[in-house]
Amino acid sequence: METTIEKSRRLTHFLATHHRESDAIIDSILDKLIDRERQALVKQRNEIHAELDQFERQYGLESSEFYEKFERGEMGDDMDFFDWSGTWRVYQTVLKSLQSLDPISS
C-alpha cells in the first residue's frame, strides 16, 4: 500500500510535469488537511502546556530552566522530574511541528 508521503510525491510530480502551478480543488483540499493537522497540534500543545504549568506551580520553576538543570544533573532522580522532562521534550516537538506548518517557515 502506498504511503501518504509517496502519494504526496506522486501528486507533486504530476503537478510539476503537467505545469499546473495551481489547482483550486487541490489547493482547497490541501488547505483543509493542513488546517486539520494544525488544529490537532494546537490542541495537543494546549494540553501539554497545562501539564507543564502544573509542574511549574508545584516546583516554582519555569520548564525551560528546569530542563536545563535536569540535563546537567542538578535536579535529582525524582520520578516527577523524569515525567516533566519527557513532557517538556514532547512540548518542544509539538512546537516544531506547528512551526513547520507555518507558511512563513516553509
NORGI-V440926 format. One record per run of one state. SS is the DSSP state (hx for helix, st for strand, lp for the rest). FROM is the first residue (numbers start at 1). LEN is the number of residues. If there is no record, write none. Layout:
BEGIN
SS;FROM;LEN
SS;FROM;LEN
END
This chain:
BEGIN
lp;1;3
hx;4;14
lp;18;6
hx;24;36
lp;60;3
hx;63;9
lp;72;7
hx;79;23
lp;102;5
END
